[in-house]
Structure formats: structure tokens, C-alpha cells
Amino acid sequence: MSAFFAPLKTEALLHISGPDSLTFLQGQTTCDTRDVSRSQAVLGAYCNVQGRMVCDFLLLEIAPEQFALRLKADTLEKAASTFGKYIVFSKAALQTDNDDWQVFGCWGKSAAEALRSLELTLPAARYQAASGDGYALVQMDDAGTRFEAYINTREHGAHLDAISAALTAAPESQWQAQQIRAGIGRVEGPNVEALLPQMLNFDVTGHVNFTKGCYTGQEIVARLHYRGKAKRRMYLGQLDASTEASAGADLFNADSEQGVGTLVNAANEGEQTVCLVSATEKGIAQGLRLGSPQGPPVEILTLPYAIDAES
């Protein structure tokens, strides 16, 4: 059976609860939180006043008036402290130390069949959610081969035991590589407050709602969308597996000391390392090098969606 799972240890959950939770997030983030329900999760980002992203996230409802933002673990502290400056005016509360809920990736051609065999309710489309007592599932692709599982392991550890028995354990890097190949960029610690949403193609991947109204950084993000062009866009690439690659590394052309981009995410696939890079169109055309003009080359691959060519 082609069905795998892995604890997503590089992810964290920022919990928010209370009657004003979604209203508060509506005024702070790029997504339209009115779309969130027990059956629908949404992608989004949290920007500073300059439009630079503190974090990206997947927002879902795990219980009535209880929500979770799934974000990169090394952005949790900054996101919580920044949200915390403004949430004091709302009937809502943040929680960063709730270890009851854990996040798992489940994938493979037989993943849906395996999860369904455990009598778990499954969503039916990308970013739709389904939940039951102590768990929530979010479908992460159109084909129904990738799911994120949110489990209250303290009170409902039997769900994790069942998944562990029905699916084969695999490295988290395999899950990360599939997300990278899907062209879904993530804000990691080294890139906090360094990237505009458009630099990760978030205007294409559904992270930004341009009709929802005001939120922190909205003026900058909207102006770029309607009146300008992003100096950098995100591209899919790969490196030799022996190359050390991590978020935040600078990218160059072979004939220039001037940086032309940044490494966004990377994951090892065995024979190669797959990555996402944010770079200028000119930099892409002239060939990227990692770390220095003499660094290892980055081979550019085709994203699964179209982006506008911009300089």
C-alpha cells in the first residue's frame, strides 16, 4: 500500500480562541477569515506594516471558537509576539504552549483509502477540512493524495496509534519535498520580515484576498498588485544532493557579486535536493548560483502553475 505518514516537527500551531478570533485575524492577515469553517481551511500570511511577511499559515477551526494557525516552528515566537500587541483589544486569546495537538503529514496514492479505513471523515477537495472527536484533516492537493492530520494526542492518542498502524512511517523531508514541488512556498525563520507575499507567488496560490478590505501591510501588498510589479518571483529548482541548502541563503549569477535572490525552502529527495527560490527574472535567465558567484548551480524546473514574467 502506497500510504505514508510523518510527524511534521518543523511545523507549529498557534492557537487562538474566543468569539472575536476570526474578526481579529481578518484585520491582521491577508486571507478572508470569513471563509473558515469546520469544513474549510484557508491559506494566508501575516505581514508587518511594510508588507513583509512575519509568517505564512494554514488556518483551520479545530473546535467551536477554537482555531489553529499552522506555521513554521521557527516563526512561531515572532508571530505570537506581534499578534499579541493587538489582540488585547479583542475577545480572543493566543496560546503557544498547547502541546495537546500535533500535526502529521499523510500522503501517497493509497493515503485516502488508508485513512478512510480508520473510520475518519475525509475532506473532498483541496483545502477542505473534515473533523471529528479529537482530530481534523485538511486535504492539501486536488488529487486527494496529501493530507495534513491534526490530532489531539493527549486525549485521543488512539487516532495516532491507528494512523501509525495503517500507514508507513517516512521522513518529514519527503512531505516537504512534495509541498515544494507543488510550488507552495513557506516563510522560515531566516526569511521573516524579508519577503513580500508576491515574492512567494502568494497572489497566485490563494494566500492573498485582494477584495477583503484592510489588514496590516495591505496598502503595500495591494499597491504592488494593482500598480506595480514584483521585483522577484518564486521558482522551483533543484540542486545536487550533496549541496547544503537552507532557507535564507543568497543567490547569485556567475559573473556578479550582486545578489539576485534568496533560497526559500529546500528538502532532500535522495538523489537531489529540491528547492524554491525567490529571484529576479534576469537572475533566473543568467543562471543561479547558491551562496556565491562560484557556488553550486541551481537548475530551474517548471512550476505546476503559471506566473507572470516580471523583472
MIDREN-396908 format. One record per residue (C-alpha): chain; x, y, z. Coordinates in steps of 0.05 Angstrom, whole numbers, m for minus. Each point is the difference from the previous one (the first is absolute). Example, Ala and Ser with C-alpha at 12.3 -4.5 7.8 and 13.67 -1.06 7.14 Angstrom:
<sites>
A:246:m90:156
A:27:69:m13
</sites>
This chain:
<sites>
A:0:0:0
A:27:68:m20
A:m18:39:62
A:50:37:45
A:0:46:60
A:49:43:38
A:m4:46:61
A:11:70:m26
A:50:23:51
A:20:63:m38
A:m72:24:6
A:m34:32:60
A:m70:19:20
A:m19:69:24
A:m68:m8:34
A:m51:56:4
A:m66:m6:35
A:m59:44:18
A:m60:32:m35
A:42:54:m34
A:54:m47:m27
A:m18:4:m74
A:m17:74:4
A:68:14:30
A:36:m41:m53
A:m41:33:m55
A:32:67:17
A:70:m28:6
A:11:m51:m56
A:m3:m5:m76
A:m56:m53:m4
A:m75:8:8
A:m14:m35:66
A:m74:1:m15
A:13:m60:m44
A:25:m42:59
A:m46:m54:28
A:4:m71:27
A:m2:m22:m74
A:47:53:m30
A:71:20:16
A:35:60:m33
A:71:19:m16
A:25:68:20
A:58:43:23
A:14:51:55
A:37:62:m22
A:33:58:36
A:m19:71:m18
A:50:m1:m57
A:m35:m60:m31
A:57:m47:18
A:m23:m68:26
A:8:m21:72
A:m28:m69:m16
A:m44:m39:m47
A:m53:m47:26
A:m57:m47:m11
A:m59:20:44
A:m52:m51:22
A:m54:m8:52
A:14:m58:47
A:m60:11:47
A:m55:53:8
A:34:68:9
A:68:m36:1
A:47:10:m58
A:71:m18:m18
A:51:32:m45
A:49:m52:m26
A:66:36:m14
A:74:m14:0
A:26:m13:70
A:56:50:m6
A:m50:56:m14
A:m47:m16:58
A:32:45:52
A:3:61:m45
A:m71:m11:m26
A:m28:m8:71
A:35:61:27
A:m23:43:m59
A:m72:m24:2
A:2:9:76
A:10:75:m6
A:m69:8:m30
A:m43:m57:25
A:m8:33:69
A:m57:41:m30
A:m39:m62:m21
A:m39:m55:34
A:51:m50:m21
A:62:m33:29
A:64:m29:m29
A:34:m63:24
A:68:m25:m22
A:13:m54:52
A:m58:m47:m15
A:35:m66:m15
A:m65:m40:m1
A:m8:8:m75
A:53:m26:m48
A:7:5:m75
A:14:m58:m47
A:8:m6:m75
A:m35:m59:m34
A:13:m14:m74
A:1:m51:m55
A:m47:m29:m52
A:m34:m42:53
A:1:52:56
A:m74:17:m6
A:m19:m73:m1
A:43:m14:62
A:m29:59:39
A:m71:m18:m20
A:12:m71:25
A:10:30:69
A:m70:28:m3
A:26:71:m4
A:m41:50:m39
A:39:26:m60
A:m6:67:m36
A:m15:m2:m75
A:40:58:m31
A:63:41:8
A:1:38:67
A:m67:m29:21
A:m1:m25:71
A:m35:m56:37
A:1:m13:74
A:m24:m45:55
A:12:m12:73
A:73:19:12
A:23:7:m72
A:m4:42:m63
A:23:m16:m71
A:16:50:m55
A:9:m22:m72
A:62:33:m30
A:m8:m16:m74
A:m52:m10:m54
A:13:m74:m8
A:m12:m19:72
A:69:m30:11
A:25:49:53
A:m32:16:67
A:20:37:63
A:m26:m35:62
A:m10:40:65
A:m8:m46:60
A:m12:13:73
A:51:m52:21
A:m10:11:75
A:m74:m16:1
A:m7:m40:m64
A:66:m36:m9
A:m37:m59:m31
A:m6:40:m64
A:75:4:m6
A:8:m73:18
A:m48:m18:m56
A:35:43:m51
A:67:m29:21
A:m27:m70:m12
A:m33:15:m66
A:52:44:m34
A:75:m9:m8
A:46:47:38
A:44:43:m44
A:47:60:7
A:m31:69:5
A:46:22:m57
A:m43:m42:m48
A:m61:40:20
A:38:66:m6
A:25:m19:m70
A:m71:m12:m24
A:m22:67:26
A:59:33:m34
A:m16:m34:m66
A:m71:25:7
A:29:71:0
A:m24:18:69
A:52:45:32
A:8:6:75
A:29:56:42
A:55:m29:43
A:38:35:56
A:57:29:m41
A:m50:33:m48
A:m46:30:53
A:m18:72:m20
A:43:m5:m63
A:m51:m20:m53
A:m63:31:m29
A:m57:m49:m15
A:10:7:m75
A:73:m23:8
A:m28:m68:19
A:m55:1:m53
A:m52:6:55
A:m43:42:m46
A:m4:m61:m45
A:m6:m56:52
A:m60:29:37
A:35:28:62
A:m23:72:m14
A:m72:25:m8
A:2:67:m36
A:m74:17:13
A:m6:m13:75
A:19:70:24
A:53:26:47
A:52:m40:38
A:70:13:24
A:45:14:m60
A:m59:0:m48
A:16:67:m33
A:69:m24:m22
A:m24:m68:m23
A:m59:28:m39
A:40:56:m32
A:50:m51:m27
A:m57:m42:m27
A:m39:55:m34
A:54:50:m20
A:68:m32:1
A:40:m63:m13
A:35:m45:49
A:75:5:m8
A:6:m73:18
A:m43:m61:m12
A:5:m71:27
A:26:m57:m43
A:9:m75:9
A:71:m26:m3
A:46:m57:18
A:71:m9:24
A:48:m58:6
A:m18:m40:62
A:69:12:30
A:m12:76:1
A:m17:30:67
A:m61:44:m11
A:m41:38:51
A:m50:56:1
A:28:70:m4
A:62:m17:m40
A:17:52:m53
A:m2:m14:m74
A:47:29:m52
A:17:m2:m74
A:67:m28:m19
A:26:68:m25
A:m24:46:56
A:9:11:74
A:m69:32:3
A:m52:m45:31
A:m59:m17:m45
A:m43:m42:46
A:m10:m41:63
A:m10:m74:14
A:m70:m8:29
A:m6:m75:16
A:39:m63:m14
A:m9:m75:12
A:42:m60:m17
A:m30:m52:m46
A:58:m49:1
A:34:11:m67
A:m14:75:0
A:m23:57:43
A:m63:34:m24
A:m8:74:18
A:m40:63:m9
A:37:65:m15
A:m24:72:m3
A:40:37:m54
A:m3:52:m55
A:m19:m21:m70
A:68:24:m25
A:35:m41:54
A:m38:m62:m21
A:18:11:m73
A:74:6:15
A:3:m61:45
A:m1:m3:75
A:57:m19:47
A:m10:m15:73
A:39:39:52
A:50:35:m46
A:13:12:m74
A:43:m63:2
A:m50:m41:39
A:m38:m62:m24
A:m49:12:m56
A:m75:m2:10
A:m38:m34:m56
A:m68:33:m12
A:m60:m46:m10
A:m72:14:m21
A:m50:20:53
A:m68:m34:m1
A:m34:68:m11
A:14:62:m43
A:28:66:26
A:10:65:m37
A:71:12:m23
A:24:62:36
A:68:33:8
</sites>
